[in-house]
Amino acid sequence: MWTAVYLVTGLESAKKIEKKLKDEGFLVKVKLFAKEGDEELYGILAPEFEADEIQSVLFDLGIM
C-alpha cells in the first residue's frame, strides 16, 4: 500500500524531492493532493514498509 511520506507545495518542488529519493534508491511517486486557487499541494508517496526510512532520509537531506 502507498502512503504519503511528505507534502510539498508546487510540482517543481515535488519533482526535485522525488528525484533525490529515487537517487537514494527508493520507490516513490508524486500525486496531486489538493488544489486551492493557484496553489497546488503534492504528496510524495512511497510503499508503507519504506515510509519510516524515507522520512529519516528526508531529515538527513535537510528537507524535513
Backbone as a ProteinNet text record, in pm:
[ID]
protein_1_A
[PRIMARY]
MWTAVYLVTGLESAKKIEKKLKDEGFLVKVKLFAKEGDEELYGILAPEFEADEIQSVLFDLGIM
[TERTIARY]
83.9	0	89.3	48.5	120.7	73.8	168.4	137.2	212.9	153.4	218.5	327.8	448.9	560.6	596.8	546.3	577.7	479.9	444.1	359.7	438.3	424.7	501	415.7	438.6	368.1	444.7	376.5	435.3	492.5	462.1	507.3	659.1	720	865.3	935.6	891.1	949.5	926.4	807.2	775.2	865	888.5	973.1	1119	1166.6	1303.6	1319.3	1221.6	1226.6	1215.6	1126.5	1112.3	1245.7	1315.4	1444	1546.9	1553.8	1650.3	1624.3	1498.4	1464.9	1491.6	1464.2	1494.8	1645.1	1721.6	1867.7	1918.2	1843.5	1878.5	1831.6	1760.2	1719	1577.6	1496.7	1360.5	1262	1156	1045.3	944.7	929.7	838.5	762.6	652.5	578.1	514.2	476.5	416.8	270.8	185.3	42.9	-14.6	-98.3	-166.3	-256.3	-238.3	-313	-430.3	-405.2	-510.5	-472.9	-575	-553.3	-650.5	-595.7	-678.9	-629.9	-710.2	-668	-550.9	-443.4	-322.3	-226.6	-254.7	-163.9	-200.2	-97.9	-117	-31.9	-89.1	-20.2	-2	122.1	153.8	200.2	162.7	208	319	422.6	527.5	485	458.7	407.5	515.5	510.5	605.6	536.6	593.1	537.4	543.8	439.8	427.1	548.2	604.6	717.1	844.5	853.5	971.1	949.7	831.2	796.2	888	914.4	999.3	1140.7	1194.9	1330.9	1337.9	1236.3	1233.4	1225.6	1146.2	1137.8	1272	1347	1481	1573.8	1563.8	1646.8	1607.1	1477.8	1433.8	1492.4	1497.3	1556.6	1706.4	1775.2	1919.2	1953.9	1866.5	1888.4	1851.3	1795.6	1758.3	1625.6	1546.7	1416.7	1310.6	1320.4	1225.1	1288.2
-117	0	124.6	223.3	350.1	441.8	517.7	610.9	741.5	852.3	983.2	996.5	1028.5	1047.7	1195.2	1278.4	1421.2	1495.5	1616.5	1703.7	1829.4	1874.8	1991.5	2074.2	2204.1	2295.1	2307.4	2288.2	2306.1	2179.4	2160.1	2040.2	2036.4	2149.8	2154	2105.9	2152.3	2107.8	1959	1913	1771.2	1684.6	1726.7	1650.9	1647.4	1758.2	1761.1	1660.9	1656.9	1562.8	1419.9	1398.4	1265.5	1218.2	1305.2	1268.2	1234.5	1315.4	1289	1153.6	1122.1	994.2	877.1	895.1	789.6	768.7	877.7	866.2	788.3	793.4	718.5	572.5	538.3	401.1	367	467.9	442.9	444	368.7	367.3	471.6	580.2	687.8	738.2	805.4	871.1	997.6	1087.1	1215.3	1214.5	1265.9	1271.9	1403.8	1466.3	1588.8	1556.1	1629.9	1604.9	1701.6	1829.7	1931	2052.4	2126.4	2249.2	2354	2470.2	2581.9	2707.2	2757.6	2872.7	2833.4	2911	2883.4	2789.8	2759.2	2677.2	2529.3	2447.8	2303	2234.9	2138.1	2061.7	1919.6	1872.9	1739.8	1649.3	1524	1423.9	1341.6	1317.9	1224.7	1091.1	994.6	865	758	664.6	554.4	430.9	313.2	193.1	206.1	159.2	175.2	120.8	11.1	-50.7	33	131.2	217.6	355.4	384.2	519.2	572.7	494.5	542	573	485.2	506	629.2	648	764	892.9	895.4	1016.1	1045.9	944.1	964.5	1024.8	975	1027.7	1171.6	1201.8	1340.2	1432.6	1387.8	1466.1	1483.5	1374.9	1380.7	1472	1476.6	1562.4	1708.8	1735.8	1873.5	1917.3	1823.4	1855.4	1871.1	1788.3	1795.9	1869
0	0	0	-78	-85.7	26.8	80.8	187.3	163.5	206.4	191.6	296.9	251.4	343.2	357.9	265.3	271.1	180.8	219.6	137.9	105.1	-17.7	-62.3	-158.6	-157.2	-246.9	-377.7	-487.7	-620.2	-680.4	-807.6	-878.9	-892.4	-916.5	-933.1	-806	-691.3	-563.8	-542.3	-575.1	-558.9	-646.3	-769.4	-861	-813.6	-753.6	-700.8	-586.8	-497.4	-385.5	-436.5	-533.3	-592.7	-650.3	-722.1	-782.2	-675.4	-569.1	-462.1	-397.3	-373.2	-310.9	-405.1	-533.8	-630.4	-641.1	-633.8	-635.2	-514.4	-404	-283	-291.6	-400.2	-422.6	-378.4	-347.3	-301.6	-418.3	-402.2	-496.3	-447.8	-523.1	-483.9	-605	-579	-685.4	-629.7	-720	-684.2	-726.8	-638.7	-670.9	-621	-702.8	-661.4	-543.6	-435.3	-312.5	-299.2	-327.2	-316	-399.7	-440	-515.4	-465	-432.8	-388.1	-459	-549.4	-629.1	-716.2	-706	-783.9	-711.6	-587.3	-507.4	-517.3	-546.7	-556.2	-450.9	-383.3	-280.9	-332.4	-334.4	-385.7	-273.1	-282.6	-187.3	-247.8	-168.3	-206.8	-147.5	-232.5	-188.9	-199.8	-105.3	-103.1	-46.1	-73.4	-11.4	141.5	205.8	350.6	427.1	379.7	451.7	446.9	354.7	344.8	407.2	454.7	498.7	608.7	711.6	821.5	773.8	692.1	641.9	550.9	468.6	379.4	459.8	564.7	647.1	713	751.5	806.8	701.5	579.6	469.9	438.1	436.6	413.8	519.4	642.7	751.6	727.7	693	668.1	550.1	450.4	333.5	360.8	477.8	512.8	454.7	410	350.6	458.8	562.5	674.4	789.6
[MASK]
++++++++++++++++++++++++++++++++++++++++++++++++++++++++++++++++

